Amino acid sequence: MVSTTKIKSVDFYRKIPRDLTEASLSGAGLSIVAALAMLFLFGMELSSYLAINTSTSVIVDKSSDGDFLDIDFNISFPALSCEFASVDVSDVFGTHRLNITKTIRKVPIDPHLRATAAEFHSSSGLHLINHGDEDHDENSTYADIPLTGAAFEKFTHHFQILVVNFYAPWCYWSNRLKPSWEKASQITRERYNPGTDDRVLLGSVDCTEEPTLCKSNHIQGYPSIRIFRKGSDLREDHGNHEHESYYGDRDTDSLVKMVEELLKPIKKEDHKLALDGKSDNAASTIKKAPVSGGCRIEGYVRAKKVPGELVISAHSGAHSFDASQMNMSHIVTHLSFGTMVSERLWTDMKRLLPYLGQSHDRLNGKSFINQRKFDVNVTIEHYLQIVKTEVISRRSGKEHSLIEEYEYTAHSSVAHSYHYPEAKFHFELSPMQVLISENPKSFSHFITNVCAIIGGVFTVAGILDSIFQNTVRMVKKIELGKNI
């Protein structure tokens, strides 16, 4: 059995009897300073250990989210009616998706971007409208009543139903409607004599002669057939006209039938308006017209991961637009690419990686307003360079993707076009991606540094104390020598 004496011989820390040691004020002060230094350096090392260290690299894109990219947006257009607002997507492969509605919501707004009505549902099939085959006689005049501002207000308060054709003489579709409208107006006047039956009247407004009247009724496409009902054409909350718009066929028979359907709930004897002013047969072609001239477009579209563009413009297969009166000014509330990241995850990510996510919202909250009155046919374009960013976590010895998101840089400009003004968002994805790797420190490394701090400070303090004591002794010896 090994004796205790032999075991004690390997002791690295041999003890000096306390009676042989001497305490000093200088040593006590140096010990306090050394202890404080140890605590300070330990705190810094602990903070460094808890902090997340990352490394950034650029690699070839190895996307795991397929060949398609979601474009999520919320954009407000103060001067574009929801009635004609269209969202289109195209790419370099020749894919063109026009007037997307399935994943899009359109809400009428006023100039202050406040919603004025519920979601507006666009009418489909306008390009299939039947215009009839009536011949247009250049020498004929409208058989209905041409309405000016004063006459318009008078007739809306006099007739139970006033059907108005807002048109422009230069418009192709207005000229196609003209012969059918003339016949329908004449038939209506003969069938429902305004002198004895004041239930209905067909009138027309030339928007080139009455621009204020057309603007107050938010007319942006020609021709627009509006239906005004007595006593229900004004909303008290916003002061906007509330009426309906006709989207059906434009031949004479369809127009006359539309009038008859509108009159079914109204009795000739008392002219009282029924609770439901719209019959079931007319519900598919008569819908609420926008109560304001602006539109907030929100939702998402899916596009291929190739260069392409998102275009928002006024579009219709049976209306014309006056390009000089169109204004595509807009405010981008939100525009992002890829899968939406939850707010909770973003909060965690910004706590771990404060510099991530600073360029994924380059256009959010920005306004692009065309305020120059004489600057017409202005298209506002945005060029977006998209780069995928992926964060890899290596905690617990395992590697997994913490988040994948698309950041982009944006450059905007205005351009003059020979066509209708548009808002264009050109996007192009980089073939490279940014890879951010999370590299946490090991616990063994932390312990090693703590030991180095304690040992190093203790050793340095001991050396300083030894130097101080030796200096004091030397000074005392010199003083003793001088006294002798």
C-alpha positions as CSV (number, residue, x, y, z in Angstrom):
1,M,0.0,0.0,0.0
2,V,1.3,3.4,-1.0
3,S,2.2,5.5,2.0
4,T,0.7,9.0,2.5
5,T,4.2,10.5,2.5
6,K,4.8,9.3,-1.1
7,I,1.4,10.7,-2.1
8,K,2.2,14.0,-0.6
9,S,5.4,14.2,-2.6
10,V,3.4,14.8,-5.8
11,D,1.6,17.9,-4.3
12,F,1.9,20.8,-6.8
13,Y,0.5,23.2,-4.2
14,R,2.8,22.9,-1.2
15,K,1.6,25.0,1.8
16,I,3.7,27.5,3.8
17,P,2.7,27.7,7.4
18,R,0.6,30.8,8.1
19,D,2.9,31.9,10.9
20,L,5.7,32.3,8.3
21,T,3.7,34.6,6.1
22,E,3.1,38.3,6.5
23,A,0.1,40.3,5.3
24,S,0.5,43.9,4.0
25,L,-1.7,46.8,3.0
26,S,-0.2,46.9,-0.4
27,G,-0.9,43.2,-0.9
28,A,-4.5,43.6,0.3
29,G,-5.1,46.5,-2.1
30,L,-3.6,44.6,-5.0
31,S,-5.8,41.5,-4.2
32,I,-8.9,43.6,-4.3
33,V,-8.0,45.1,-7.6
34,A,-7.1,41.6,-8.9
35,A,-10.5,40.3,-7.8
36,L,-12.4,43.2,-9.5
37,A,-10.4,42.6,-12.7
38,M,-11.3,38.9,-12.6
39,L,-15.0,39.7,-12.2
40,F,-14.9,42.3,-15.1
41,L,-13.0,39.9,-17.5
42,F,-15.4,37.1,-16.5
43,G,-18.4,39.2,-17.3
44,M,-17.0,40.1,-20.7
45,E,-16.2,36.5,-21.5
46,L,-19.7,35.4,-20.4
47,S,-21.2,38.1,-22.7
48,S,-19.1,36.9,-25.6
49,Y,-20.1,33.3,-24.9
50,L,-23.8,34.1,-24.9
51,A,-23.6,36.3,-28.0
52,I,-24.4,34.8,-31.4
53,N,-21.5,34.7,-33.8
54,T,-22.2,34.4,-37.5
55,S,-20.3,34.0,-40.7
56,T,-21.6,35.2,-44.1
57,S,-20.9,33.6,-47.4
58,V,-22.3,33.8,-50.9
59,I,-23.1,30.5,-52.7
60,V,-25.1,29.3,-55.7
61,D,-28.8,29.4,-54.9
62,K,-30.0,26.0,-53.6
63,S,-33.6,27.0,-53.0
64,S,-35.8,24.4,-51.4
65,D,-39.0,26.2,-52.0
66,G,-39.6,25.2,-55.6
67,D,-39.6,27.0,-58.9
68,F,-42.2,29.6,-58.0
69,L,-42.1,32.7,-55.9
70,D,-44.9,34.4,-54.0
71,I,-45.2,38.2,-54.4
72,D,-47.2,39.6,-51.5
73,F,-48.3,43.3,-51.7
74,N,-50.6,46.0,-50.4
75,I,-50.6,49.0,-52.7
76,S,-53.0,52.0,-52.6
77,F,-53.9,54.0,-55.8
78,P,-55.8,57.2,-54.9
79,A,-56.8,57.9,-58.5
80,L,-57.4,54.4,-60.0
81,S,-60.9,53.0,-59.7
82,C,-61.4,49.4,-58.5
83,E,-63.9,49.1,-61.3
84,F,-61.0,48.8,-63.8
85,A,-57.9,48.1,-61.7
86,S,-56.1,45.0,-63.1
87,V,-53.2,43.0,-61.8
88,D,-51.1,41.3,-64.5
89,V,-47.9,39.1,-64.2
90,S,-45.6,38.2,-67.0
91,D,-42.1,36.7,-67.4
92,V,-39.3,36.2,-69.9
93,F,-40.6,32.7,-70.8
94,G,-43.7,34.3,-72.4
95,T,-46.1,33.6,-69.6
96,H,-48.8,36.3,-69.3
97,R,-51.5,36.2,-66.6
98,L,-54.0,39.0,-67.1
99,N,-56.4,40.5,-64.6
100,I,-55.7,38.1,-61.7
101,T,-58.6,38.1,-59.2
102,K,-58.5,34.8,-57.3
103,T,-55.9,35.9,-54.8
104,I,-56.5,39.7,-55.0
105,R,-58.7,42.0,-53.0
106,K,-59.7,45.4,-54.2
107,V,-61.2,47.9,-51.7
108,P,-62.4,51.4,-52.7
109,I,-60.6,54.2,-50.9
110,D,-60.8,58.0,-50.8
111,P,-57.9,60.4,-51.4
112,H,-56.9,60.0,-47.7
113,L,-56.6,56.2,-48.3
114,R,-59.6,55.4,-46.1
115,A,-61.8,52.5,-47.1
116,T,-65.2,53.8,-48.4
117,A,-66.9,50.5,-49.0
118,A,-66.5,46.7,-48.8
119,E,-64.4,44.7,-51.2
120,F,-65.2,45.4,-54.8
121,H,-65.7,42.3,-57.0
122,S,-64.8,42.9,-60.7
123,S,-67.1,41.8,-63.4
124,S,-65.8,39.1,-65.7
125,G,-66.5,38.6,-69.4
126,L,-66.6,42.3,-70.5
127,H,-64.8,41.2,-73.7
128,L,-67.8,39.0,-74.5
129,I,-70.4,41.8,-74.4
130,N,-72.9,41.8,-77.2
131,H,-73.2,45.3,-78.8
132,G,-75.9,44.4,-81.3
133,D,-75.7,45.0,-85.0
134,E,-77.5,48.3,-85.3
135,D,-76.1,50.6,-88.0
136,H,-74.9,54.0,-86.8
137,D,-76.3,57.0,-88.6
138,E,-74.0,59.9,-88.6
139,N,-76.9,62.4,-89.0
140,S,-78.9,61.0,-86.1
141,T,-78.8,62.5,-82.6
142,Y,-79.3,60.9,-79.2
143,A,-83.0,60.2,-78.6
144,D,-82.4,60.4,-74.8
145,I,-82.0,63.5,-72.8
146,P,-78.5,65.0,-72.8
147,L,-77.7,65.8,-69.2
148,T,-75.7,68.7,-67.8
149,G,-74.8,69.4,-64.2
150,A,-78.1,71.2,-63.3
151,A,-80.3,68.8,-65.3
152,F,-78.6,65.8,-63.8
153,E,-79.4,66.8,-60.2
154,K,-83.0,67.7,-61.2
155,F,-83.7,64.3,-62.9
156,T,-82.1,62.2,-60.1
157,H,-84.6,63.7,-57.7
158,H,-87.5,63.5,-60.0
159,F,-87.4,60.0,-61.5
160,Q,-87.4,56.8,-59.5
161,I,-84.7,55.4,-61.8
162,L,-82.3,57.4,-63.9
163,V,-80.1,55.3,-66.2
164,V,-77.2,57.4,-67.5
165,N,-74.6,56.7,-70.2
166,F,-71.4,58.5,-69.4
167,Y,-69.6,58.6,-72.8
168,A,-66.9,60.3,-74.8
169,P,-67.4,61.1,-78.5
170,W,-63.9,59.9,-79.4
171,C,-64.3,56.5,-77.7
172,Y,-64.7,53.5,-79.9
173,W,-66.9,51.6,-77.4
174,S,-69.1,54.7,-76.9
175,N,-69.7,54.9,-80.6
176,R,-70.6,51.2,-80.7
177,L,-73.1,51.7,-78.0
178,K,-74.7,54.8,-79.5
179,P,-77.2,53.2,-82.0
180,S,-78.4,50.7,-79.4
181,W,-78.7,53.3,-76.7
182,E,-80.7,55.6,-79.1
183,K,-83.2,52.8,-79.9
184,A,-83.4,51.7,-76.3
185,S,-84.0,55.2,-75.1
186,Q,-86.7,55.8,-77.7
187,I,-88.5,52.6,-76.9
188,T,-88.3,53.4,-73.1
189,R,-89.7,56.9,-73.7
190,E,-92.6,55.5,-75.8
191,R,-93.3,52.7,-73.3
192,Y,-93.0,54.8,-70.2
193,N,-94.0,58.4,-71.1
194,P,-92.2,60.8,-68.8
195,G,-95.2,63.0,-68.8
196,T,-97.5,60.4,-67.2
197,D,-95.1,57.8,-65.9
198,D,-92.1,59.2,-64.0
199,R,-90.6,56.0,-63.0
200,V,-87.6,55.8,-65.4
201,L,-85.6,57.9,-67.8
202,L,-82.5,57.2,-70.0
203,G,-80.1,60.0,-70.2
204,S,-76.5,60.6,-71.3
205,V,-73.5,62.7,-70.3
206,D,-70.7,63.8,-72.6
207,C,-67.7,63.7,-70.3
208,T,-65.7,65.9,-72.6
209,E,-68.4,68.6,-72.0
210,E,-69.1,67.8,-68.4
211,P,-65.8,66.8,-66.9
212,T,-66.8,67.9,-63.4
213,L,-70.0,65.8,-63.4
214,C,-68.1,62.8,-64.6
215,K,-65.3,63.2,-62.1
216,S,-67.8,63.6,-59.2
217,N,-69.3,60.2,-60.2
218,H,-65.9,58.6,-60.5
219,I,-66.1,57.9,-64.2
220,Q,-62.8,56.6,-65.5
221,G,-63.8,54.3,-68.4
222,Y,-66.1,55.0,-71.3
223,P,-68.9,54.2,-71.7
224,S,-70.0,53.7,-68.1
225,I,-73.7,53.0,-67.6
226,R,-74.8,54.0,-64.1
227,I,-78.2,53.5,-62.4
228,F,-79.4,56.1,-60.0
229,R,-82.3,55.4,-57.7
230,K,-84.3,58.3,-56.2
231,G,-83.4,58.9,-52.5
232,S,-80.4,56.5,-52.4
233,D,-77.7,58.2,-54.4
234,L,-75.8,59.8,-51.6
235,R,-74.0,58.3,-48.6
236,E,-73.9,60.4,-45.5
237,D,-70.7,59.0,-44.0
238,H,-68.3,60.0,-46.8
239,G,-70.6,62.2,-49.1
240,N,-69.9,59.9,-52.1
241,H,-72.5,59.0,-54.6
242,E,-73.7,55.4,-54.2
243,H,-75.2,53.9,-57.2
244,E,-75.0,50.9,-59.5
245,S,-73.3,50.1,-62.7
246,Y,-74.5,48.0,-65.6
247,Y,-72.1,45.4,-67.0
248,G,-74.4,43.4,-69.3
249,D,-74.9,43.2,-73.0
250,R,-75.2,46.5,-74.9
251,D,-77.6,45.6,-77.6
252,T,-81.1,47.2,-77.7
253,D,-83.0,44.2,-76.4
254,S,-80.7,43.8,-73.4
255,L,-80.9,47.5,-72.5
256,V,-84.7,47.5,-72.7
257,K,-84.9,44.3,-70.7
258,M,-82.6,45.8,-68.1
259,V,-85.0,48.8,-67.7
260,E,-88.0,46.5,-67.4
261,E,-86.2,44.4,-64.7
262,L,-85.4,47.6,-62.8
263,L,-89.1,48.7,-62.9
264,K,-90.6,45.4,-61.7
265,P,-90.4,46.3,-58.0
266,I,-91.8,49.8,-58.6
267,K,-95.6,50.2,-58.9
268,K,-96.8,52.8,-61.3
269,E,-99.6,53.9,-59.0
270,D,-97.6,55.0,-56.0
271,H,-94.0,55.0,-57.3
272,K,-92.7,53.5,-54.1
273,L,-89.4,51.9,-54.2
274,A,-89.3,48.3,-53.1
275,L,-86.9,47.2,-50.3
276,D,-84.9,45.3,-52.9
277,G,-84.5,47.6,-55.8
278,K,-82.8,44.9,-57.9
279,S,-84.5,41.8,-59.3
280,D,-82.8,38.4,-59.3
281,N,-82.5,38.4,-63.1
282,A,-80.6,41.7,-63.1
283,A,-78.2,40.8,-60.2
284,S,-75.6,39.3,-62.5
285,T,-75.3,42.4,-64.7
286,I,-76.0,45.2,-62.2
287,K,-73.6,45.7,-59.4
288,K,-72.7,48.4,-57.0
289,A,-70.4,50.9,-58.6
290,P,-67.3,52.2,-56.8
291,V,-68.3,55.0,-54.4
292,S,-64.9,56.6,-54.7
293,G,-62.2,57.1,-57.3
294,G,-59.3,55.2,-55.5
295,C,-58.5,51.6,-54.9
296,R,-56.4,49.6,-52.4
297,I,-55.1,46.4,-54.0
298,E,-53.8,43.7,-51.7
299,G,-53.1,40.0,-51.9
300,Y,-50.4,37.9,-53.6
301,V,-49.5,36.4,-57.0
302,R,-47.3,33.5,-57.8
303,A,-44.5,34.0,-60.4
304,K,-41.7,31.8,-61.8
305,K,-38.2,32.4,-60.5
306,V,-37.1,34.1,-63.7
307,P,-37.0,37.8,-64.7
308,G,-40.5,39.2,-65.0
309,E,-42.8,42.0,-64.0
310,L,-45.9,42.8,-62.0
311,V,-48.1,45.4,-63.7
312,I,-51.1,47.2,-62.2
313,S,-53.1,49.3,-64.6
314,A,-56.6,50.1,-65.8
315,H,-58.0,47.4,-68.1
316,S,-61.2,46.5,-69.7
317,G,-62.3,44.7,-72.8
318,A,-65.3,47.0,-73.4
319,H,-64.2,50.5,-72.2
320,S,-61.8,53.2,-73.4
321,F,-59.7,55.4,-71.1
322,D,-58.4,58.9,-71.4
323,A,-54.7,58.5,-70.9
324,S,-54.3,62.2,-70.2
325,Q,-56.6,62.0,-67.2
326,M,-55.1,58.8,-65.7
327,N,-52.8,59.1,-62.7
328,M,-51.0,56.0,-61.5
329,S,-49.6,57.5,-58.3
330,H,-49.4,54.9,-55.5
331,I,-48.4,54.3,-51.9
332,V,-46.7,51.0,-51.2
333,T,-47.8,49.7,-47.8
334,H,-46.2,46.4,-48.2
335,L,-44.2,44.5,-50.8
336,S,-42.3,41.3,-50.1
337,F,-41.2,38.1,-51.9
338,G,-41.3,34.5,-50.7
339,T,-43.2,33.0,-47.8
340,M,-44.5,35.5,-45.3
341,V,-42.5,35.3,-42.0
342,S,-44.5,35.5,-38.8
343,E,-44.0,38.5,-36.5
344,R,-42.8,36.3,-33.7
345,L,-40.1,34.7,-35.8
346,W,-39.0,38.1,-37.0
347,T,-38.7,39.3,-33.4
348,D,-36.5,36.3,-32.5
349,M,-34.5,36.8,-35.7
350,K,-33.9,40.5,-35.1
351,R,-32.8,39.7,-31.5
352,L,-30.3,37.1,-32.7
353,L,-29.3,38.8,-36.0
354,P,-30.0,42.5,-35.8
355,Y,-28.7,43.2,-39.3
356,L,-31.0,40.7,-41.0
357,G,-34.2,42.0,-42.7
358,Q,-33.1,45.6,-43.2
359,S,-33.5,45.4,-47.0
360,H,-36.5,43.1,-47.5
361,D,-38.9,46.1,-47.2
362,R,-37.2,48.7,-49.4
363,L,-40.5,50.1,-50.7
364,N,-42.7,49.7,-47.7
365,G,-44.2,52.9,-46.6
366,K,-43.0,54.9,-49.6
367,S,-45.1,57.1,-51.8
368,F,-44.8,57.6,-55.5
369,I,-46.9,60.6,-56.5
370,N,-47.2,62.3,-59.9
371,Q,-48.0,65.8,-58.9
372,R,-47.2,67.5,-62.2
373,K,-50.5,68.5,-63.8
374,F,-49.2,68.8,-67.3
375,D,-47.1,65.6,-67.1
376,V,-49.4,63.0,-68.7
377,N,-49.0,59.4,-69.8
378,V,-46.6,58.8,-66.9
379,T,-45.7,55.2,-66.0
380,I,-44.0,54.7,-62.7
381,E,-41.5,51.8,-62.8
382,H,-39.6,50.0,-60.0
383,Y,-36.6,47.8,-60.7
384,L,-36.1,45.2,-58.0
385,Q,-33.0,43.0,-57.6
386,I,-33.9,40.0,-55.4
387,V,-31.4,38.0,-53.4
388,K,-32.4,35.0,-51.2
389,T,-31.0,35.0,-47.7
390,E,-30.9,31.8,-45.6
391,V,-29.9,31.5,-41.9
392,I,-28.3,28.2,-40.8
393,S,-28.3,27.3,-37.1
394,R,-25.7,24.9,-35.7
395,R,-26.8,24.7,-32.1
396,S,-26.7,21.3,-30.2
397,G,-24.3,20.0,-32.9
398,K,-27.1,19.9,-35.5
399,E,-27.5,22.0,-38.6
400,H,-30.9,23.2,-39.7
401,S,-32.3,26.1,-41.6
402,L,-33.7,28.7,-39.2
403,I,-35.2,31.1,-41.8
404,E,-35.4,31.6,-45.6
405,E,-36.4,35.0,-46.9
406,Y,-35.9,37.2,-49.9
407,E,-34.3,40.6,-49.7
408,Y,-34.2,43.1,-52.5
409,T,-32.9,46.5,-53.6
410,A,-35.2,48.9,-55.4
411,H,-34.6,51.6,-57.9
412,S,-37.6,53.7,-59.1
413,S,-38.2,56.0,-62.0
414,V,-40.9,57.5,-64.2
415,A,-41.3,57.0,-67.9
416,H,-43.5,58.5,-70.6
417,S,-45.5,56.0,-72.6
418,Y,-47.6,56.0,-75.8
419,H,-50.0,53.6,-74.1
420,Y,-52.0,53.9,-70.9
421,P,-50.1,54.8,-67.8
422,E,-49.2,51.8,-65.5
423,A,-47.4,50.9,-62.3
424,K,-44.7,48.4,-63.1
425,F,-42.6,46.3,-60.8
426,H,-39.8,44.6,-62.7
427,F,-38.1,41.9,-60.7
428,E,-35.1,39.7,-61.2
429,L,-33.7,37.0,-59.0
430,S,-30.0,36.6,-58.4
431,P,-28.6,33.1,-59.1
432,M,-26.6,33.5,-55.9
433,Q,-27.8,33.4,-52.3
434,V,-26.5,34.8,-49.1
435,L,-25.8,32.1,-46.5
436,I,-25.6,33.3,-42.8
437,S,-24.3,30.5,-40.5
438,E,-24.8,30.7,-36.8
439,N,-21.6,29.6,-34.9
440,P,-22.1,29.3,-31.2
441,K,-19.0,29.0,-28.9
442,S,-18.4,25.7,-27.2
443,F,-18.7,25.4,-23.4
444,S,-15.2,24.0,-23.1
445,H,-13.8,27.0,-24.9
446,F,-15.6,29.2,-22.4
447,I,-14.2,27.3,-19.3
448,T,-10.7,27.4,-20.8
449,N,-10.9,31.2,-21.1
450,V,-12.3,31.6,-17.6
451,C,-9.4,29.6,-16.2
452,A,-6.9,31.6,-18.2
453,I,-8.5,34.8,-16.9
454,I,-8.3,33.7,-13.2
455,G,-4.8,32.3,-13.5
456,G,-3.5,35.1,-15.6
457,V,-4.8,37.9,-13.3
458,F,-3.6,36.0,-10.2
459,T,-0.1,35.5,-11.7
460,V,0.2,39.1,-12.9
461,A,-0.9,40.4,-9.5
462,G,1.6,38.2,-7.8
463,I,4.4,39.5,-10.0
464,L,3.4,43.1,-9.4
465,D,3.3,42.5,-5.6
466,S,6.7,40.9,-5.7
467,I,8.1,43.9,-7.6
468,F,6.6,46.3,-5.2
469,Q,7.9,44.5,-2.1
470,N,11.4,44.2,-3.5
471,T,11.4,47.8,-4.5
472,V,10.4,48.8,-0.9
473,R,13.2,46.7,0.6
474,M,15.8,48.1,-1.8
475,V,14.7,51.7,-0.9
476,K,15.0,50.8,2.8
477,K,18.5,49.3,2.4
478,I,19.6,52.4,0.6
479,E,18.3,54.7,3.3
480,L,20.0,52.6,6.0
481,G,23.3,52.8,4.1
482,K,23.2,56.6,4.0
483,N,22.4,56.8,7.7
484,I,25.5,54.7,8.6
